[in-house]
Amino acid sequence: MKKINLFIVTMILMVALAPIGGNAYGATPVKALVTESKLDIDGKSVALKTYNISGHNYVKLIDMAWLLNKSPKQFDVAWDAEKKAVKIISSASYSGAKPLAESTPAGVKGELSSFALYKDNNRVKLNAYVIDGRTYFKLRELCMLMDISLVWDSANKLVVINSKKSFVEETGMSQLNFSSEYGEFQSGTVVNATLDSYKDQVISLVNKKRASLGLEELSSSTKLEEIAQFRAKDMFEDNYFAHTSPTYGDFSSVAKDLGYTAVSMGENIAKGQSSPSEVVDDWMNSSGHRANILRDNYEDIGIGIVEYQPGRFIWVQLFSEPK
């Protein structure tokens, strides 16, 4: 298995330490394995040819539009040649022909799609790969976008999709399981409740480190968390890893744009770690990151987390001395 590089960078106010370099996620083709998923869609049994990419099931958009046609969450798919974009039209009947059965090679390469995606004239960000000229979307993200319930029936080894219920209502698990001809695997998609727990754990671990040295504990700040989450999401969506966003500037500029000011601020970022304990240990083993965590004038902390690969996260840690 190819080793995933870990990236860590720290920044105190406007002074940045040199980042540890690496390739941008998605820059090279990924292996796509054919998967035959057993689905129950609104009570009807469906066998759907999909692809497994990094432990996630990917489906063709038109397949899902066809299967959900005439349901409460039906949608149509169209191509906008001017914008070079795929459009999803909610509540509209599927106007295309029935998707043709296609051969699916057992092992092929998938490349990140460069097409934009719009839902009801609003641009959205979904993971998508082009395989043999067809665009495949992550099943879980597609159900989340269309607010469709998606759960795993472990007893019957069946993916259950219910268009009459919402995504949040029935997805209370941290992982979804699927089976394929290559054996069972688990997707690494972590639900919001788990991410919130990770944020709390990072803050708890930081405060334990501070307390062991006689420093005051940091208070969790809702506003700092909002800024940190914005930073993590921006890095994922704009495909970069740095303290300075190509669009919004550095973290202090983002904070100002979001209405937050402080006497001083600091930021730690990391990429690749799979758990709160791993990322805090890595930060503590780096002098610059450690300095931020143990700075005695900081009073507040906020954490942002985004999963960019199954079980791998972008971490943003913000500190401040409030005015």
Secondary structure, DSSP 8 states (H G I E B T S, - for coil): ------EEEEEETTEE--------TTSS-EEEEEEEEEEEETTEEEEEEEEEETTEEEEEHHHHHHHTTTSTT-EEEEEETTTTEEEEEET----S---------SEEEEEE---EEEETTEEE---EEEETTEEEEEHHHHHHHTT-EEEEETTTTEEEEETTS-HHHH--SS--EEEETTEEEE-----HHHHHHHHHHHHHHHHHHHHHTT----EE-HHHHHHHHHHHHHHHHTT--SSEETTTEEHHHHHHHTT--EEEEEEEEEES--SHHHHHHHHHTSHHHHHHHT-TT--EEEEEEEEEETTEEEEEEEEEEE-
